[in-house]
Amino acid sequence: MKRGLRTRRQWPLMGLILPLLAVVLVVMLLVDMVFHHRVIDQQLLAQQQRLLMGQAKWIEQRILTSKSEAFAGMDFWQLGHSAVFLAIVDRQLQPLASANALRPPWQRFDPIAAQRALDSATPVSQHMASEYRVQLYYPLLQLLPQFSGRLLFLELDLMGNQRQIDQALLHNHWRLVALAGLSFLLLAWLCYRWLVLPLRQLQLGVAQFHESSSETLPLGPVKEFHQLWRHYHQSNQRLRRAYLQLAATEQRWLFAIESLQAGVWEWHIEHDQVYFSHHWKSMLGYRDDELAASFAAFEQRVHPSDRPRMLMVLRQHLQDQQGVMTAKIRLQHRDGHYLWVKTQGLIVEWDERGKPLRMVGTHIDITDKVNRELAQSTAS
């Protein structure tokens, strides 16, 4: 492995999907809890404010009907699960029943809000969120001037309702948790059934490249997986046809080489592995299994006088990387004598930096030709 490259840790698909689903569901659950709590609080506040307004109108009508301030004192009564405090206030913003002015609700009386209600002749409502209370300042506009009461002060304690709401929210939260758990299991099963299993089928089909011939696989209802497999199958068929054509071409090429009585060699330079063809080995008297597939097996059989020249020509060709390398050398036969051989080679593969990776070439026995030339030169 190259230095400086770090391999990232690989995870199975379900190992990524399950935590992602869990995080999404937890976030959705928390968001739902927060917003649901706020919505219920707002609905409760609006409902209690309407109840207080209805109670204030009812008290005003009772005063008008009885023509007396029978409700002159402060009082508590129960409205559903909440306690309501009532006080009638005069023009000086003082309770008509001063003996009860020390009660805690009256101590929370807001003169500014009361004066604003009297000046605007409209009810003023205040929500004390920290104490779970709602206050209403209701001006008594229909009373005759002889009545001293001018304003109704009502305070509703929401603590009783709040406890019930908290219990209801707690039950609702548990239901949401259960629903989220079931949703998680369902989504996990769907992801496994529609994503993981089809991908495994694709992986198995790709692994069985040469054996796979089926145009369809059990890939579930996802259309893209079926399209991907069809494209792969079509590419596989094209590659098979190309492979068969290449094999046929290689056979014709080998037949042409063999008909020329040429031995073929292929040198993988980086790994120092050499392929020698059947005719190359038989030319030197060896069987197919008798020579090592290495450059040393060739170098050791070059005549000692030709070896330096051969290596120099080879190094020069690897350096220049131009044209075809050609040389006449002597190779030792298995029986001990030497054959004159014409060797030719060509670089056919490089790495990304331009370094030669593979050479191919041929050896042709020219011993008879060299012997004739030597005989002619001797005779002359």
N, C-alpha and C positions, 0 to 999 in steps of 0.2 A: 504494500500500500504506500502511496506517495506521502511524503512528510508534509505537514501543514494542513492536511485534509482530515477533518473530524467526521466520524460517522455518527449520525443522529440515531438515537435509540428508536427502534421500531416497535410499534404496538399493533396488536390485532384490532380489526375494525370494531368489534364489539367493545373492546377495552377503551375505545375513544367515544363510541356512541353512548354507552351507559352513563359515564360521568357527565357528558354533555346534557343528556336528557334529565338527569337528576338535578343539575344546576338550573336548567330552564324551569323545571317544575317547582323547585324551591323558590326561585325568584317570583314566579307567577303566584305562588301561594302567599308569599309575604306581601306582595303588592295588593292582592285581593283582600287580605286581612286588614291592611291599613286603610284602604279606600272604603271597604265595606263598613269598617268601624266609623269612619267619618260620615258616610252617608246615613247610617242609622242614627248617629248623634244629631245630625242636621234635621232629619225627619222627626226625631223625638222632640227637639227644641221647637220646631214649627208647630207640632201637634200640641205641646203644652202651652205655647203662647196662644193658640186658638182657644184652648180650654179656659185659660185665664180671662181672655177677652169675653168669652161667653158667660163666665161667672160674674164678671164686673157688670155686664149688661143686665144680668138677672137680678143682681143686688140693687142696681139703680131702679129697675122697674118695681122691686119690692118696696123701696123707699117711697117712690111716687105713689104706689097703690095705697100704702098704709098712711101716707101723709105724716109720717113721723120718722125720726132718726132712730129707729129701733136697733139699728146696727151701729150705734154710736161707739161702742167699745171695740177693743181689739179682741180677736178671737182666732182660734185654730179650728179647722175641720179637715176631714180627709177627702181627697179627690183621687179616687182610684187607689194607687199604691203610694201617693205622695201627699205630704201635709201642706195645707194652704194656710198662710197667715193673712189676716185682713185687718186693716185699720182705716178709719175715716179721718181725713185731715182737713183742718179749717183753712181760712184764708192766710193765716200766719204760718201755715205749714206745720202745725202742731196737732198731735192726735187729740181727738175729743175725749178719750179716756186716758188721762195723764197718769193714772195710777198704774197702768200697764206699760208705761213708756220705757221701762227698764228691760223689757223682753228683748232677747237677742235679735229677732228680725227687725224690730224698730231701730236698733242700733245700726243696722245696715241701710237705713233710709237715706236716700240721696236727695237733698234739697234742690240741687241743680236740675236733676232730671224732673223732679216734681214741678219746679217753676217753669221748665220748658214745656211740660204738658199743659199747664194752665195757660201760658202765653199763646201757645199754638192751637189750643182747644182740640188737641188730638192726643190719643193715648201714646205713651212712650214705654217701650219695652226694653229691658236690659237683661243680658245673660251673664251670669257670674260663673264662668266655666270652671274656675279653680275650686269653687264651693258647691258645684252642681245645683245652682239655684237660678230661678227666673223671676224677675220683678216686673210688675206692671203698674204704671202711674196713669190712672184713668180719671179724667176730669168729669165732674158731675154737672153737665151743662143744662140738664132739664129740671133741676131742682129750683124751687122758688127762692127768692132772696132771703126769706126769713130763716131758711135752713142754714145752719152754720157750716155744715160739711160741704166742701168744695171739691174734694179729690178722694179717690179710692186708691189705697196702697195695698197691693196684693203681692205676696211672695210665695213661690211654689218651690218646695224642696224636692229635687229630682233624685235624691239618693236612693230611695226605694225603687224607682224605675230603673236607675242605673245599675243596681245590683242584678235585677232581672235581665237587663240588656247584656250585662257582662256574662251572665250564665248562658244566655242564648247565643252570644257570640262565641263563647268557649265551645259549646256544643256544635255550632256551625263550623268552627275551626277544625274540630276533630273530624267532622264529616268531610271537610275539604282535604284534610290530610289523608283520610281513607280513599277519597276520590283520586287524589294525586298519586297515591300508591298504586291503585288499580290502573290509572292512566299510564304510569311508568311501566308497569308489567306489560300492558297491552302494546305500548309503543316499542318496548324492547323486543317483544315477540314479533311484531310487524317488521322491525328493522332486521331481525335475524332471518325471518322468513323471506322477505322481499329484497334484502340487500346482501346479507352475509352468505346465505346459501347459494343464490345465483352467482356471486363472485367466486365462490369455491368451485362451482360447476365450470365457470369460465377458466379458472386456474387449472382445473383438471383437464379440460379440453385442450388448453394450450400446451400443457405438459405432454399430452399424448399427440404431439404434432403429427407424427408419421402414421399413427394408427387411426386417428380420428377422421371419420368420413361422414359423420351425421350432420345434416344441415340444421337440425333442431336439437335443443337441450332443454331440460326442465328448469327454466329461468324465472318462473313466476310471472306476475302480471305487468312487470316493468317493461315498457316497450323499448327503451334504450338498450337494455341488456340483450334483447333479441336482435336488434339492429347491429349491435357490436359483434355478436357472434356470427351473424350473416356476413358482415364485412370481413371478419377474420377467416371464415370458411372460404369465401371467395379468394382472399389473398393466399390462403393455404393451397387452394387448387391451382392458382396461377404459379405459385412457387414450385408445386409438384411438376407441373408441365415444364417449367423452366429447368428444373433439376433433371428431368428425363432428357430434354434437349441437350443440356450440358453434358450429361453422361454419354449420350450418343455422339456428340461432337468430340468428347475426349477419346472415345473408342476409335473414331475415325482418325484422330490425330496420332494416337498410339500406333495404329496400324500403319499410318504413313511413315512414322519414325522408324518402326521396326522394319518396314520394307526397304528403308535406306540403310539398314544395318547400323543404326545409331543408338547408342546407349544414353538414356536420359538420367539427369541428376537434378535434384532440387535441394537447395541449401537454405535452411532457416538460420540465419546468421546469429540472431540474438540468443537462441537456445543451442546453437552449434549442433543441430541435427540435420542429417543429409539423407535424402531418399535416393536410392540407386535402383534403377529399373532392372527388370529381369535380363535384358540384353546387355546392360552395362556390366553386370556381374558375370554373366556367361562368357563375355568377351575376355575376361581375365581368368576364366576357368573356375568360377565359384558358383555354388548354388545360392538360392534366394535367402537361405537362413545362415549363411556362413560369414557375412561381413557385418561389422557393427555400423549402425546408422549414425556416423559421426564424420566430421571433417578430417580427423586424424587418420581414419581408415583410408581415405584418399591420399593424404599427404605422405603417409608411410610408403606408399607404393610408387611414388614419383621417383624417377632416377635421381641419385644424389647430385649429378651434374646439372640436372634440369630444375631441381627444387628451388634454389634461390631465384632463378629467373621467373619461375611460375608464381612464386609468392609475391614478387615485385609487380608482375603484371596484374595480379589479383588486387593488391593493395592500391595500385594506381587506378584501377577501374572503380573500386569502392570509393576512392577519393574524388575522381572526376565525375563519375556517374553519367557517362556519355557513351553512346554507341554500344557496340557489341564487343565483349572481350574475346580475343582470339589468340590461341597459342598452340605450338607444336611441342609435345612433351613425350617422354617415354614412361610407360607404366609397367610395373613388374607383374608378369603372369604368375599364376599359382605354381607353375612348374619351375619358375625361377628365371626364365628368359624375359626380355622386355619387348613391348609392342610400342610402335610409334602411333600416337593418338593425336588427332586434331580436336582440341577442346574449344567450345564456344559457350559463352554465358551472358546473361542479361539480367539486370536488376528489375524486378517486377513489383516490389512493394516497399513502401517507406512508412516511417512513423510520422507523427504530427510535426516533429522538428526537422524532417527531411533526412533522417538517418536510415540507411538501407536495412531492410528487415529480411528480404527473401530474394534469392537468385535462382534462376532455372537455366539449364544448359544441356549440351549434348557432347558425347564423345564418339568420334568416328575412327575406326581402325584404318590407318593409312600406311601400315607396315609394308605392304607389297609395293605401294607407290614410291615410298622412300627407298626401298631396296632397289627398285628399277632405276631411280635417279642416281643412286650411288654406283650401280653397275655401269650405267652409261658414262658417268663422269670418270670412272676408272678405266673404261675401255678407250675413252678419248685421251 
